[in-house]
Amino acid sequence: RHFLVTDSAGAPLTGAAAGMTATAFDTTGASRTAPTVVEIGEGVYGVTPTAGDETAGTAVLIDTGATHEPRRVVVACFEADQSNQFWAFVVEDTAGDAWAGAAPTVGSYRSKTGASRTPPTLVALAGAYLYAAVPSAGDVAADTEIRVDGPAGSSQPYWYGSTVPIVETQVATFTVPASTGMEPEAVVVSAARDYLLAT
């Protein structure tokens, strides 16, 4: 799973993998051994979960460093068939520190037809800042979308997730697998980088 990191000036950050720290938790909040952060190149870094991580459903939280953007990255690792997919997100305050206040809430949980569904519980994986939500099999079948509302004072007002698989193909030359376990922004970065390297 790859992600892009920039420095304080907005330029791609290089040579910083050794200074990044990673922690990992399953969807119940139990600790797991975190994968090592490695540098891919041109500001892109990555972690490689084990098969056990994917089977368990593991959220990997990477702290990239206080002066880097984003400061924290969450990677959701689950099975390639998405049978145990989940959403994970980190809450920060406006100073960029890990959140220590009230919990976020589910603001909307609807199927692709717009029908409301019963939302999953937001599980606190670490402190008051790292959360996960696990959709039911019925939610997955209904192509359900979730909007999580950030607590007052947090840096991000909303998070969005969908059970619809992320699949992207470019001229039949490469495919971003459905089980990327990445946020949408990271999927775009990975796809763009693969395209540029292939041309």
BAMARTOR-651875 format. One record per atom (N, C-alpha, C): x, y, z; residue number from 0; atom name. Coordinates in pm, whole numbers, always signed. Each point is the difference from the previous one (the first is absolute). Last residue first. Example, Ala and Ser with C-alpha at 12.3 -4.5 7.8 and 13.67 -1.06 7.14 Angstrom:
<pts>
+1285 | -225 | +708 | 1 | N
+82 | +119 | +6 | 1 | CA
-77 | +109 | +73 | 1 | C
+29 | -572 | -7 | 0 | N
-89 | +119 | +0 | 0 | CA
+90 | +120 | +0 | 0 | C
</pts>
This chain:
<pts>
+495 | +433 | -1937 | 198 | N
+2 | +70 | -131 | 198 | CA
+134 | +66 | -24 | 198 | C
-127 | -244 | +402 | 197 | N
-28 | -94 | -110 | 197 | CA
+11 | +67 | -138 | 197 | C
+48 | +235 | +420 | 196 | N
+112 | -94 | -12 | 196 | CA
-18 | -94 | -119 | 196 | C
-345 | +307 | +105 | 195 | N
+119 | +73 | -44 | 195 | CA
+119 | -94 | -18 | 195 | C
-403 | -180 | +175 | 194 | N
-16 | +42 | -139 | 194 | CA
+125 | +68 | -54 | 194 | C
-18 | -118 | +457 | 193 | N
+12 | -119 | -85 | 193 | CA
-12 | +36 | -147 | 193 | C
-75 | +344 | +311 | 192 | N
+142 | -38 | -1 | 192 | CA
+23 | -123 | -89 | 192 | C
-443 | +147 | +71 | 191 | N
+74 | +97 | -82 | 191 | CA
+146 | -39 | -11 | 191 | C
-277 | -254 | +284 | 190 | N
-35 | -22 | -139 | 190 | CA
+80 | +92 | -93 | 190 | C
+49 | +53 | +469 | 189 | N
+58 | -127 | -44 | 189 | CA
-27 | -24 | -148 | 189 | C
-197 | +379 | +202 | 188 | N
+145 | +15 | -6 | 188 | CA
+65 | -126 | -54 | 188 | C
-463 | -11 | +80 | 187 | N
+31 | +86 | -114 | 187 | CA
+150 | +15 | -17 | 187 | C
-155 | -230 | +376 | 186 | N
-25 | -80 | -120 | 186 | CA
+37 | +81 | -124 | 186 | C
+14 | +213 | +417 | 185 | N
+116 | -88 | -18 | 185 | CA
-17 | -87 | -124 | 185 | C
-354 | +281 | +132 | 184 | N
+111 | +81 | -46 | 184 | CA
+123 | -86 | -29 | 184 | C
-392 | -206 | +188 | 183 | N
-12 | +35 | -143 | 183 | CA
+117 | +81 | -53 | 183 | C
+103 | -327 | +406 | 182 | N
-93 | +110 | -16 | 182 | CA
-5 | +38 | -148 | 182 | C
+134 | -502 | +113 | 181 | N
+50 | +136 | +3 | 181 | CA
-114 | +101 | -4 | 181 | C
+19 | -499 | -53 | 180 | N
+13 | +36 | +140 | 180 | CA
+46 | +143 | +18 | 180 | C
-92 | -297 | -402 | 179 | N
+119 | +83 | +21 | 179 | CA
+22 | +29 | +146 | 179 | C
-296 | -329 | -305 | 178 | N
+33 | +7 | +142 | 178 | CA
+128 | +80 | +21 | 178 | C
-164 | -58 | -441 | 177 | N
-117 | +42 | +77 | 177 | CA
+33 | +16 | +148 | 177 | C
+394 | +70 | -365 | 176 | N
-86 | -106 | +52 | 176 | CA
-115 | +54 | +83 | 176 | C
+238 | +231 | -418 | 175 | N
+10 | +19 | +144 | 175 | CA
-96 | -101 | +62 | 175 | C
+247 | -56 | -489 | 174 | N
-123 | +13 | +77 | 174 | CA
+35 | +29 | +145 | 174 | C
+217 | +27 | -549 | 173 | N
+17 | -32 | +140 | 173 | CA
-132 | +26 | +72 | 173 | C
+27 | +3 | -474 | 172 | N
+142 | -24 | +26 | 172 | CA
+29 | -29 | +146 | 172 | C
-421 | +126 | -266 | 171 | N
+28 | -144 | +19 | 171 | CA
+147 | -28 | +25 | 171 | C
-196 | +446 | -18 | 170 | N
+36 | -56 | -130 | 170 | CA
+44 | -146 | +11 | 170 | C
-100 | +170 | +452 | 169 | N
+49 | +96 | -99 | 169 | CA
+46 | -75 | -125 | 169 | C
-341 | -73 | +473 | 168 | N
+83 | -58 | -105 | 168 | CA
+39 | +108 | -99 | 168 | C
-214 | -95 | +535 | 167 | N
+31 | +98 | -103 | 167 | CA
+96 | -63 | -100 | 167 | C
-348 | -80 | +468 | 166 | N
+72 | -66 | -109 | 166 | CA
+24 | +103 | -109 | 166 | C
-211 | -71 | +526 | 165 | N
+75 | +98 | -79 | 165 | CA
+81 | -75 | -103 | 165 | C
-487 | -140 | +266 | 164 | N
+142 | -25 | -30 | 164 | CA
+62 | +111 | -83 | 164 | C
-406 | +76 | +350 | 163 | N
+16 | -31 | -141 | 163 | CA
+148 | -21 | -31 | 163 | C
-190 | +142 | +424 | 162 | N
+29 | -143 | -13 | 162 | CA
+18 | -41 | -145 | 162 | C
+111 | +492 | +249 | 161 | N
-98 | -74 | -80 | 161 | CA
+40 | -147 | -6 | 161 | C
+93 | +523 | +280 | 160 | N
+40 | -135 | -38 | 160 | CA
-111 | -67 | -78 | 160 | C
+197 | +510 | +241 | 159 | N
-93 | -72 | -86 | 159 | CA
+55 | -138 | -32 | 159 | C
+33 | +448 | +381 | 158 | N
+70 | -108 | -71 | 158 | CA
-106 | -75 | -79 | 158 | C
+42 | +533 | +247 | 157 | N
-65 | -120 | -49 | 157 | CA
+101 | -102 | -53 | 157 | C
+124 | +426 | +212 | 156 | N
-141 | -9 | +37 | 156 | CA
-67 | -130 | -39 | 156 | C
+519 | +133 | +154 | 155 | N
-73 | -45 | -118 | 155 | CA
-147 | -19 | +36 | 155 | C
+315 | +153 | +327 | 154 | N
+48 | +66 | -121 | 154 | CA
-78 | -39 | -125 | 154 | C
-210 | +39 | +512 | 153 | N
+95 | -85 | -72 | 153 | CA
+34 | +64 | -133 | 153 | C
-325 | +185 | +303 | 152 | N
+139 | +32 | +34 | 152 | CA
+102 | -87 | -68 | 152 | C
-486 | -192 | +70 | 151 | N
+29 | +143 | -3 | 151 | CA
+143 | +26 | +46 | 151 | C
-91 | -479 | -216 | 150 | N
-47 | +76 | +116 | 150 | CA
+39 | +148 | -12 | 150 | C
-94 | -309 | -440 | 149 | N
+102 | +27 | +99 | 149 | CA
-56 | +78 | +117 | 149 | C
-261 | -351 | -335 | 148 | N
+13 | +142 | +34 | 148 | CA
+104 | +18 | +110 | 148 | C
-106 | -378 | -413 | 147 | N
+31 | +17 | +142 | 147 | CA
+24 | +148 | +25 | 147 | C
-256 | -325 | -385 | 146 | N
+60 | +130 | +27 | 146 | CA
+18 | +11 | +150 | 146 | C
-77 | -424 | -391 | 145 | N
+0 | +55 | +135 | 145 | CA
+60 | +140 | +0 | 145 | C
-254 | -399 | -351 | 144 | N
+95 | +110 | +17 | 144 | CA
-15 | +56 | +140 | 144 | C
-122 | -497 | -289 | 143 | N
-29 | +103 | +99 | 143 | CA
+111 | +103 | +11 | 143 | C
-179 | -420 | -283 | 142 | N
+88 | +110 | -44 | 142 | CA
-21 | +122 | +89 | 142 | C
-200 | -446 | +55 | 141 | N
-82 | +116 | -34 | 141 | CA
+84 | +118 | -50 | 141 | C
+198 | -408 | +155 | 140 | N
-86 | -37 | -113 | 140 | CA
-83 | +119 | -48 | 140 | C
+263 | +54 | +386 | 139 | N
+86 | -16 | -117 | 139 | CA
-84 | -31 | -123 | 139 | C
-218 | +19 | +413 | 138 | N
+44 | +133 | -40 | 138 | CA
+84 | -7 | -128 | 138 | C
-129 | -401 | +202 | 137 | N
-113 | +64 | -65 | 137 | CA
+34 | +140 | -48 | 137 | C
+312 | -238 | +256 | 136 | N
-9 | -59 | -133 | 136 | CA
-115 | +62 | -79 | 136 | C
+195 | +319 | +369 | 135 | N
-50 | -137 | -1 | 135 | CA
+0 | -54 | -143 | 135 | C
+354 | +382 | +188 | 134 | N
-134 | -20 | -58 | 134 | CA
-40 | -147 | +8 | 134 | C
+340 | +303 | +316 | 133 | N
-7 | -124 | -78 | 133 | CA
-142 | -17 | -56 | 133 | C
+368 | +400 | +204 | 132 | N
-141 | -37 | -14 | 132 | CA
-6 | -119 | -95 | 132 | C
+387 | +297 | +336 | 131 | N
-36 | -89 | -111 | 131 | CA
-149 | -23 | +2 | 131 | C
+415 | +372 | +211 | 130 | N
-128 | -70 | +2 | 130 | CA
-15 | -91 | -121 | 130 | C
+347 | +347 | +324 | 129 | N
+0 | -98 | -109 | 129 | CA
-125 | -86 | +12 | 129 | C
+91 | +360 | +317 | 128 | N
+40 | +53 | -130 | 128 | CA
-3 | -99 | -115 | 128 | C
-45 | -8 | +507 | 127 | N
-121 | +62 | -55 | 127 | CA
+24 | +45 | -143 | 127 | C
+271 | -418 | +211 | 126 | N
-35 | +128 | +59 | 126 | CA
-133 | +51 | -52 | 126 | C
+101 | -389 | -269 | 125 | N
+110 | +55 | +79 | 125 | CA
-42 | +138 | +51 | 125 | C
-316 | -276 | -218 | 124 | N
+112 | -94 | -5 | 124 | CA
+116 | +45 | +86 | 124 | C
-558 | +71 | -23 | 123 | N
+124 | +72 | +30 | 123 | CA
+114 | -101 | +7 | 123 | C
-476 | -29 | -281 | 122 | N
+84 | -65 | +102 | 122 | CA
+127 | +82 | +18 | 122 | C
-529 | +69 | -183 | 121 | N
+136 | +50 | -19 | 121 | CA
+85 | -53 | +115 | 121 | C
-452 | -240 | -207 | 120 | N
+61 | +71 | +113 | 120 | CA
+138 | +50 | -41 | 120 | C
-377 | -67 | -382 | 119 | N
+83 | -79 | +91 | 119 | CA
+52 | +88 | +114 | 119 | C
-479 | +100 | -257 | 118 | N
+146 | +18 | -9 | 118 | CA
+75 | -91 | +96 | 118 | C
-477 | -55 | -276 | 117 | N
+48 | +10 | +138 | 117 | CA
+152 | +9 | -1 | 117 | C
-278 | +193 | -417 | 116 | N
+32 | -129 | +58 | 116 | CA
+51 | +22 | +142 | 116 | C
-301 | +273 | -428 | 115 | N
+78 | +1 | +124 | 115 | CA
+22 | -143 | +49 | 115 | C
-67 | +144 | -524 | 114 | N
-72 | -51 | +117 | 114 | CA
+89 | +0 | +123 | 114 | C
+115 | +118 | -469 | 113 | N
-35 | +109 | +92 | 113 | CA
-73 | -45 | +124 | 113 | C
+207 | -259 | -368 | 112 | N
-132 | +49 | -38 | 112 | CA
-45 | +116 | +88 | 112 | C
+408 | -238 | +76 | 111 | N
+13 | +74 | -125 | 111 | CA
-133 | +54 | -50 | 111 | C
+39 | -67 | +524 | 110 | N
+30 | -86 | -114 | 110 | CA
+10 | +86 | -124 | 110 | C
+110 | +196 | +501 | 109 | N
-105 | -28 | -96 | 109 | CA
+50 | -95 | -110 | 109 | C
+109 | +314 | +464 | 108 | N
+32 | -139 | -36 | 108 | CA
-112 | -48 | -90 | 108 | C
+214 | +472 | +285 | 107 | N
-84 | -54 | -106 | 107 | CA
+46 | -142 | -32 | 107 | C
+187 | +245 | +364 | 106 | N
-100 | +98 | -40 | 106 | CA
-95 | -50 | -106 | 106 | C
+328 | -196 | +420 | 105 | N
-45 | -32 | -136 | 105 | CA
-112 | +97 | -36 | 105 | C
+403 | +132 | +351 | 104 | N
-129 | -67 | -11 | 104 | CA
-31 | -32 | -146 | 104 | C
+454 | +112 | +370 | 103 | N
-76 | +32 | -121 | 103 | CA
-131 | -79 | -1 | 103 | C
+231 | +125 | +476 | 102 | N
+7 | -94 | -111 | 102 | CA
-74 | +53 | -122 | 102 | C
+247 | +316 | +385 | 101 | N
-120 | -80 | -23 | 101 | CA
+16 | -88 | -125 | 101 | C
+463 | +166 | +160 | 100 | N
-131 | +45 | +46 | 100 | CA
-111 | -99 | -28 | 100 | C
+490 | +24 | -120 | 99 | N
-19 | -52 | +135 | 99 | CA
-138 | +37 | +55 | 99 | C
+338 | -48 | -493 | 98 | N
-120 | +48 | +68 | 98 | CA
-16 | -64 | +137 | 98 | C
+473 | +98 | -260 | 97 | N
-102 | -104 | +10 | 97 | CA
-114 | +48 | +89 | 97 | C
+273 | +379 | -256 | 96 | N
+24 | -101 | +103 | 96 | CA
-111 | -104 | +1 | 96 | C
+37 | +416 | -270 | 95 | N
+61 | -119 | -58 | 95 | CA
+32 | -109 | +100 | 95 | C
-237 | +434 | +51 | 94 | N
+145 | +16 | +9 | 94 | CA
+74 | -119 | -58 | 94 | C
-477 | +18 | +37 | 93 | N
+42 | +98 | -101 | 93 | CA
+150 | +29 | +6 | 93 | C
-169 | -486 | +154 | 92 | N
-48 | +135 | +30 | 92 | CA
+59 | +98 | -101 | 92 | C
-119 | -532 | -103 | 91 | N
+103 | +91 | +50 | 91 | CA
-64 | +133 | +38 | 91 | C
-117 | -561 | -131 | 90 | N
-51 | +133 | +33 | 90 | CA
+114 | +83 | +61 | 90 | C
-55 | -457 | -352 | 89 | N
+65 | +61 | +115 | 89 | CA
-53 | +141 | +18 | 89 | C
-185 | -502 | -234 | 88 | N
+36 | +141 | -16 | 88 | CA
+57 | +54 | +130 | 88 | C
-214 | -468 | -306 | 87 | N
+78 | +48 | +114 | 87 | CA
+41 | +145 | -26 | 87 | C
-358 | -437 | -180 | 86 | N
+54 | +134 | -16 | 86 | CA
+78 | +37 | +125 | 86 | C
-107 | -503 | -253 | 85 | N
-39 | +94 | +105 | 85 | CA
+57 | +137 | -35 | 85 | C
-77 | -565 | -194 | 84 | N
+39 | +140 | -15 | 84 | CA
-50 | +84 | +117 | 84 | C
+10 | -498 | -130 | 83 | N
+9 | +56 | +136 | 83 | CA
+40 | +148 | -5 | 83 | C
-67 | -249 | -401 | 82 | N
-97 | -67 | +86 | 82 | CA
+4 | +51 | +143 | 82 | C
+256 | +103 | -432 | 81 | N
-72 | +101 | +79 | 81 | CA
-104 | -60 | +93 | 81 | C
+350 | -204 | -291 | 80 | N
-140 | -12 | -45 | 80 | CA
-92 | +96 | +76 | 80 | C
+467 | -30 | +105 | 79 | N
-14 | +47 | -138 | 79 | CA
-143 | -8 | -50 | 79 | C
+105 | +67 | +531 | 78 | N
+13 | -102 | -103 | 78 | CA
-26 | +57 | -140 | 78 | C
+176 | +351 | +358 | 77 | N
-98 | -108 | +8 | 77 | CA
+16 | -92 | -119 | 77 | C
+193 | +486 | +267 | 76 | N
+46 | -124 | -66 | 76 | CA
-104 | -110 | +20 | 76 | C
+70 | +573 | +22 | 75 | N
-89 | -110 | +37 | 75 | CA
+39 | -123 | -81 | 75 | C
+265 | +471 | +165 | 74 | N
-17 | -98 | -108 | 74 | CA
-86 | -115 | +54 | 74 | C
+134 | +553 | +122 | 73 | N
-58 | -127 | +44 | 73 | CA
-20 | -90 | -121 | 73 | C
+320 | +456 | +164 | 72 | N
-65 | -75 | -108 | 72 | CA
-55 | -129 | +59 | 72 | C
+201 | +529 | +166 | 71 | N
-35 | -139 | +29 | 71 | CA
-76 | -61 | -117 | 71 | C
+185 | +430 | -47 | 70 | N
+75 | -40 | +119 | 70 | CA
-24 | -148 | +30 | 70 | C
-28 | +182 | -511 | 69 | N
-75 | +5 | +125 | 69 | CA
+86 | -46 | +118 | 69 | C
+255 | +247 | -152 | 68 | N
-142 | +0 | -35 | 68 | CA
-29 | -120 | -91 | 68 | C
+396 | +192 | +403 | 67 | N
-35 | -59 | -129 | 67 | CA
-151 | -3 | -22 | 67 | C
+275 | +130 | +397 | 66 | N
+3 | +105 | -103 | 66 | CA
-42 | -51 | -137 | 66 | C
+18 | -288 | +398 | 65 | N
-76 | +120 | +35 | 65 | CA
-5 | +106 | -109 | 65 | C
+35 | -540 | -97 | 64 | N
+85 | +104 | +58 | 64 | CA
-74 | +132 | +12 | 64 | C
-175 | -444 | -137 | 63 | N
+106 | +35 | -95 | 63 | CA
+95 | +105 | +54 | 63 | C
-330 | -411 | +184 | 62 | N
+31 | +139 | +36 | 62 | CA
+119 | +40 | -85 | 62 | C
-392 | -403 | -58 | 61 | N
+138 | +47 | -21 | 61 | CA
+9 | +146 | +40 | 61 | C
-334 | -463 | +76 | 60 | N
+11 | +144 | +16 | 60 | CA
+145 | +40 | -13 | 60 | C
-343 | -434 | -140 | 59 | N
+138 | +42 | +24 | 59 | CA
+3 | +153 | +2 | 59 | C
-378 | -425 | +60 | 58 | N
+20 | +142 | -28 | 58 | CA
+143 | +36 | +38 | 58 | C
-262 | -491 | -136 | 57 | N
+97 | +77 | +78 | 57 | CA
+8 | +144 | -48 | 57 | C
-231 | -516 | -41 | 56 | N
-53 | +135 | -18 | 56 | CA
+81 | +93 | +87 | 56 | C
+65 | -485 | -65 | 55 | N
-51 | +55 | +125 | 55 | CA
-76 | +130 | -21 | 55 | C
+211 | -210 | -369 | 54 | N
-102 | -90 | +52 | 54 | CA
-64 | +57 | +126 | 54 | C
+365 | +228 | -190 | 53 | N
-118 | +13 | -84 | 53 | CA
-113 | -88 | +50 | 53 | C
+416 | -27 | +217 | 52 | N
-56 | +134 | +20 | 52 | CA
-130 | +15 | -78 | 52 | C
+252 | -390 | -66 | 51 | N
-69 | -1 | +128 | 51 | CA
-65 | +133 | +33 | 51 | C
+275 | -43 | -377 | 50 | N
-128 | -67 | -25 | 50 | CA
-82 | -5 | +128 | 50 | C
+339 | +398 | -8 | 49 | N
+10 | -144 | -18 | 49 | CA
-137 | -56 | -34 | 49 | C
+166 | +514 | -124 | 48 | N
-58 | -85 | +105 | 48 | CA
+21 | -147 | -31 | 48 | C
+272 | +456 | -138 | 47 | N
-48 | -125 | -57 | 47 | CA
-55 | -88 | +111 | 47 | C
+101 | +562 | -120 | 46 | N
+7 | -109 | +97 | 46 | CA
-57 | -124 | -68 | 46 | C
+226 | +516 | -177 | 45 | N
-94 | -110 | +4 | 45 | CA
+21 | -94 | +116 | 45 | C
+99 | +523 | -292 | 44 | N
+43 | -99 | +99 | 44 | CA
-102 | -112 | +5 | 44 | C
+164 | +457 | -330 | 43 | N
-94 | -109 | +28 | 43 | CA
+65 | -99 | +96 | 43 | C
+219 | +390 | -199 | 42 | N
-97 | +40 | +101 | 42 | CA
-100 | -107 | +38 | 42 | C
+353 | -80 | -318 | 41 | N
-71 | +119 | -47 | 41 | CA
-110 | +44 | +96 | 41 | C
+141 | -493 | +95 | 40 | N
+69 | +98 | -81 | 40 | CA
-89 | +116 | -39 | 40 | C
-29 | -390 | +326 | 39 | N
-16 | -47 | -137 | 39 | CA
+74 | +93 | -95 | 39 | C
+61 | -129 | +547 | 38 | N
-9 | +106 | -100 | 38 | CA
-8 | -62 | -139 | 38 | C
-178 | -211 | +488 | 37 | N
+110 | +3 | -96 | 37 | CA
-24 | +113 | -100 | 37 | C
-168 | -210 | +521 | 36 | N
-21 | +100 | -104 | 36 | CA
+123 | +2 | -90 | 36 | C
-188 | -432 | +293 | 35 | N
+101 | +105 | -11 | 35 | CA
-35 | +96 | -113 | 35 | C
-376 | -283 | +293 | 34 | N
+98 | -16 | -108 | 34 | CA
+96 | +118 | -2 | 34 | C
-249 | -175 | +457 | 33 | N
-14 | +92 | -114 | 33 | CA
+104 | -31 | -106 | 33 | C
-262 | -309 | +381 | 32 | N
+133 | +44 | -40 | 32 | CA
-11 | +83 | -128 | 32 | C
-413 | -4 | +341 | 31 | N
+66 | -92 | -89 | 31 | CA
+139 | +55 | -32 | 31 | C
-442 | +75 | +389 | 30 | N
+125 | +37 | -67 | 30 | CA
+51 | -112 | -89 | 30 | C
-528 | +105 | +122 | 29 | N
+115 | -78 | +47 | 29 | CA
+124 | +35 | -81 | 29 | C
-457 | +166 | -73 | 28 | N
+91 | +83 | +78 | 28 | CA
+118 | -75 | +56 | 28 | C
-358 | -146 | -306 | 27 | N
-51 | +3 | +138 | 27 | CA
+86 | +89 | +88 | 27 | C
+99 | -93 | -463 | 26 | N
-122 | +82 | +8 | 26 | CA
-68 | -5 | +136 | 26 | C
+538 | -54 | -41 | 25 | N
-109 | -62 | -72 | 25 | CA
-128 | +81 | +27 | 25 | C
+504 | +215 | -10 | 24 | N
-107 | -53 | +86 | 24 | CA
-100 | -75 | -88 | 24 | C
+535 | +270 | +8 | 23 | N
-105 | -76 | -67 | 23 | CA
-97 | -61 | +101 | 23 | C
+425 | +406 | -113 | 22 | N
-65 | -86 | +98 | 22 | CA
-116 | -68 | -70 | 22 | C
+485 | +298 | -137 | 21 | N
-126 | -65 | -33 | 21 | CA
-48 | -82 | +118 | 21 | C
+363 | +442 | -157 | 20 | N
-36 | -109 | +91 | 20 | CA
-136 | -56 | -39 | 20 | C
+448 | +299 | -232 | 19 | N
-144 | -24 | +12 | 19 | CA
-26 | -119 | +91 | 19 | C
+439 | +162 | -143 | 18 | N
-58 | +84 | +104 | 18 | CA
-150 | -18 | +17 | 18 | C
+261 | -227 | -337 | 17 | N
+54 | -40 | +130 | 17 | CA
-61 | +80 | +114 | 17 | C
-104 | +101 | -461 | 16 | N
-65 | -122 | +49 | 16 | CA
+47 | -37 | +141 | 16 | C
+120 | +382 | -319 | 15 | N
-56 | +18 | +134 | 15 | CA
-59 | -127 | +62 | 15 | C
+199 | +157 | -461 | 14 | N
+97 | -37 | +102 | 14 | CA
-50 | +4 | +142 | 14 | C
-266 | +302 | -349 | 13 | N
+85 | -117 | -25 | 13 | CA
+91 | -26 | +118 | 13 | C
-485 | +288 | -171 | 12 | N
+98 | -27 | +105 | 12 | CA
+80 | -125 | -34 | 12 | C
-269 | +389 | -313 | 11 | N
+6 | -141 | +36 | 11 | CA
+115 | -26 | +97 | 11 | C
-203 | +489 | +16 | 10 | N
+74 | -81 | -97 | 10 | CA
+0 | -147 | +43 | 10 | C
-183 | +393 | +245 | 9 | N
-90 | -61 | -97 | 9 | CA
+67 | -84 | -106 | 9 | C
+180 | +232 | +403 | 8 | N
-13 | +90 | -114 | 8 | CA
-93 | -55 | -108 | 8 | C
+117 | -245 | +396 | 7 | N
-70 | +120 | +44 | 7 | CA
-19 | +102 | -111 | 7 | C
+45 | -505 | -162 | 6 | N
+66 | +73 | +109 | 6 | CA
-77 | +127 | +30 | 6 | C
-226 | -471 | -190 | 5 | N
+73 | +120 | -42 | 5 | CA
+65 | +66 | +121 | 5 | C
-211 | -517 | -177 | 4 | N
+31 | +92 | +110 | 4 | CA
+78 | +119 | -56 | 4 | C
-339 | -458 | -163 | 3 | N
+88 | +112 | -34 | 3 | CA
+18 | +91 | +121 | 3 | C
-106 | -558 | -59 | 2 | N
-56 | +130 | +32 | 2 | CA
+105 | +107 | -28 | 2 | C
-138 | -583 | -67 | 1 | N
+85 | +118 | -17 | 1 | CA
-73 | +127 | +40 | 1 | C
+4 | -571 | +74 | 0 | N
-84 | +118 | +0 | 0 | CA
+88 | +123 | +0 | 0 | C
</pts>
